[in-house]
Amino acid sequence: MTRDPLGAQLETEFGILDGASPATQPFWIAVRGFFAFLCGALPLTVAVVFVDDAWRLAASLLVVVLSLTITGLVSARAGTGHPLRAVIRSIGVGLFIALLSYLAGNVFEVVDQFIPQIDVDGDVVPSPSP
């Protein structure tokens, strides 16, 4: 039996184990993150791709609110928070960030009108005058 005073101290004081389980290894953390991103992006992507143009904004907002509701409920269950407050906070912050993203997109669209466009062939095409 070997003695490892540093390992024993790290395990006792900080909970650092020498043989980390697969759940704490970086590769598996990355794999879980990939699937979490995929599960989060898939519903909105499906709503945007398969819904008619006239209903796209409403469908997108509905999917976002449902996803944020599920996120709030899961976070409340994982912790000790109140579910209704977690859902309201999640929806409020999520829709605020979506509004900021929309406004930033509009700013880039306005700026794009004043910057010459680069064609796929590499030719510089002047922007259309407003």
C-alpha positions, 0 to 999 in steps of 0.5 A: 500500500502506497502512501499519498499524503497530498492526494489524501489532503486534496480528496479530504479538503477539496473533494478532488479524486485521483481517478476521475469518473467519466462524467468529469472528464473533458471529452464526455463534458464536451459530448454532453454539451454537444447534445444539450446544444442540439436539443436546444437548437432543434425545436427552433430550427424546425419551427423556422424551417417548416412553418409558413412565412406568415406564421414564422415569427409567432411560431418562433416566439411560441417555441422560445417561450416553451423552451424557456419555460422548460428551462425554468422548471428544470432549473427550479427542480435542480435547485431549491428555487420556486418554480413560478419565479424561475419560469418568470425569470427565465422567460423574462431574461430570455425574451429580453436577450432575444429583443437585444439580438433583434435590435442588434440585427437591425443595427447591422442591417442599417450599417449594411446599407452604407457599406459596399457589398462583396459579391460571391465572385469577389467583385465589389458591388455598390450598395443600392441607394435607399 
